Amino acid sequence: MSASIATPKGAAAHDFTAPGNGPFALFLDVDGTLLDLADRPSAVSTPSGLVRSLAKAERKLQGALALVSGRTIEELDSLFAPLRLPASGVHGAQLRIHPDRQPSSAPEAVALPSSLWAKLTEALREFPGTFAENKIYSFAIHYRLAPGAEAPLRQLLMRLVESERRAAIQIVSAHCALELKAPGFDKGGAIAAFLSRHPFLGRTPIFIGDDATDEAGFAVVAARGGYAYSVGRSRPGALAAFDEPRAVRDWLAGFAEHGAEA
């Protein structure tokens, strides 16, 4: 693939035609990376032209473009309809290598206990402005409308996790959200799974993400000789940062229109 990335925050631009790098695979987070964040996940909007850019970029990469998101794959399909892309959902719990097939679950993905969901929803009554999403393999607790609630929410979640002795559960941070999930799967594992299968096999990975849940993906990309970029601010493992999702969309549109075929 012959293309260059728009220079993020003054960092040196990277020429993706460098010898030995070969063809590329592109992995994209969604919320906070392709899409602007909203008060609720259901309130985000898909900007005009983004679906077209994604479709053209996927064709240029001969199918080696995947969404790697905390959302479920079903939600991703709804956001970008009628486009169906290779995708990973729920932080690596779901995987769909080929868009014409049904998603599969990662071997390590474990459904969280219903008893924990019941305790969580009851406890959140004491935190006005917060709400939770049940994604089967993870529970996301959002506090964007109650920003002062982060510290007491984290303490609550630690107590709830300790009360569920039957299952190993970890707490991960995101933008104005905390998420409960079983250990053993993450976005890095999802990217590694893609890179082991056609059409991603043998390609150098590029991953763009925006929060702590993407850092496992950055690490895998770096280990494979690829390029990782964050959005909004610098993050461990990222070479540089795009200012905001609009900058990512602009770069993607530029590649879709002017980048060479893979």
N, C-alpha and C positions, 0 to 999 in steps of 0.2 A: 504494500500500500504506500502510495506517495502522498503525504500530507504533513502539515505542520500545525501544531496547536497554538492558538492565540496565546501570547505571553501572559501568564498569570502574575499579576502584581510585580511586574518588572523583572521576573526571573528570566534566565536565558531560555529562549525558545528551543524546543526539541524537534529535530528533523527526523521524522519517522522513516526516512529512507536510509538511515545509517547502516553501513555494512554489517551483516550478521544478524540484524534484528528480524529479518524475514517479514512475512505477513503478520498483521495485527488482529487481535480480538479485543472488542470494546465492551466493557462492563460498566453499567450505569446504575447508581442508586436513584431513587425517585423523589421522595419528599425531601425538600431542602437542597436537592441537586438539580433535577429536571423541573420540578414543580416548586412554586413558592409555598411556604408553610401557611397554614390557616389555623384558626382557633380550634377547629375540629378536623380530623382526617376526612370526614365526609364533605367538608366545605371547600376543599381544594378545587381548582379549576385547571383544565388542560388548555394551555394557550394555543391560539390559532397557529397552525403551521407546524406544531411540534410532531404530530403523528406523521405528517408528510416527511419531515426531516428524519425521523426514526426509520421509516420505511425505506427511504432512499439510502440511508447509511447502512442499513442491514443488507440491502442488495449489493452495495459496493464492497462490503466485507464478506460477501458470499455466505451470509447467514450467521457470521461470527459476531453477533451483537446480542447481549443479554441484559435484562433488567435484574438487579440484585437488590431486593427491597425487604423492609420489615412488614410490608403489606402482604396479604395473601395473593396468590396468583390470580384468583378470581377477581379480586379488586383491581389488579393491574390490567386485566383484560377489559374490564369495564371502563377504566380511565382512558385507555388508548384504543378503544373500539373504533373501527373494525379490525385494527391491527392486533395480531397475536404474535408475540415474540418469545424466543427462549427466555426463561425466567426462573429466578429463585425467589421464593416467598418466605415470610416469617423467619427472617434472619438465617436462611439456610435449611429450614425444616422441610420446605417444599422445593422440588426441582422439576423443571420441564426443559429438557435439552432440545427437543424437537417440538415446535409450536403446534404441530398437527396431532400430538399425542397428549394423553392425560398426565397431569402432574403425579410424581411419585414422592414418597416421604423418605427423608434421609434415615439411614439405619439407626442413628442415634436420637432421632426425634421422638420424644415421648409426650403424650398428651398430659397436661397438668391435671391434678386431681380436682374433681368437681367440688369437693369439700373446701378446697382452697378458694375457689371462685366464690362460693357462698359466703365464706368468712370475709373475703375482700370486699364484695359489694355491700355487705352489711356495715363494715368498718368505714367505708367511704362516705356514709351518711354524715359522718362527723367532719367532713372536709368539703364545704360548699365550693362549687366551681370546678371540682375534679370529677373525672369519670374514667371508666375502665372499658377496654375492648377485650373480648374473649376470642383469641385467635387459635384456640385449641392447644397449640404447642407453646404459646406464650400468652401472658396477660399484660396488656399495656395500660399503665395508669398515667393519665394526662393531667397536668396542672398548669397549663398555659394561662388559664383564666384565674388561677390562684397561685401566683408565683412565689408567695411567701410560704407555701405549704411544702416545699421540697424536703426540708430537713425533717419535719415531723412525719411526712409520708414515708421517707426512707426508714425511719425508726419503726413505723408501723409494719412495713414490709419485712423488715428483719425479724420482727416478732412472729409474723405469720409464717415465714419460711421455717423458723425454728419449731413451730408447732406442727409442721408436716414432716414428721420423722420418716415417713415411708418413702419419700422421694427427695432426690437431690435437686435443689432449685437454686439458681443464681439470680442476682439482681444486676441489671445492666442499665446504663444511663443513655438517654437520647435527648433530643431537643425538647425541653419542658415536659419530659416524660421519664418514667422509670418502667422497666419491663422485667417481668418474671419469666424465666425459661429454664428448661433443663440444660445442664452442661453437655458438651460433646458435639454441638453443631453451631456453626456461625457462618458469616458471609465468606470468610476465607476458605472454609471447607467447600462451600458451594462453588466458588471460583475454581478451586482445584478440580472439582468434579467436572465442570465444564471443559477445562483444559485437557482432560483425559479422553474426550470424546470428539468425534467429527461434528461440526466443522471447526471446532476450536483447537483441536489437537495440532501441536506444532507451531502455534502462533504465539507471538509476544503479547502479553496482556497489558491493557490500559484500563485503569479503574478510577472512576470519579465518584467520591462520596463526601458526606458533610458532617458526620458526627462520630461519636465513639464506637458505635456499632459497626462502622465501616473499617475500623483500624485493623481488624483481623484480615480483611481483604487487602488492605495496603501491604501488610506483611507478606502475604502469599504472592502478590504481584511483584514485590521487590525481590523475593527469593527466586522468582522465575525470570529475572532480568527485565521486568516490565516497568511501566510508568504509572505512579499513583498520584492523584491530585485531590486536594480537599476543596471545600467550598465554604466561604465565609471567613475562615481563619486557618492558620497552619495547624496540622495535626501530625502526630508521630507516624513516620513512614511515608508521608506525602512529600513530593518534590517541591511543590508550590501550591498556591491556592487561587481559585477563581474568586472574584469578589462576591458574586451572588448567582442564583440559578439562571437569571437572564443571560449572564456571561457564558454559562455552559450551553444554554440553548443557542446562543449566537454562534459559538464555536461549532456545535453540532450541525447547524444549518449551513455554515460555511463549508464544512467537510462534505455534507450531503450534496451540495451544489457543485463544489469545485475540486474535491479530493479525487485522486485517481482510483481506479478499480483495484481491489486487492489482488 
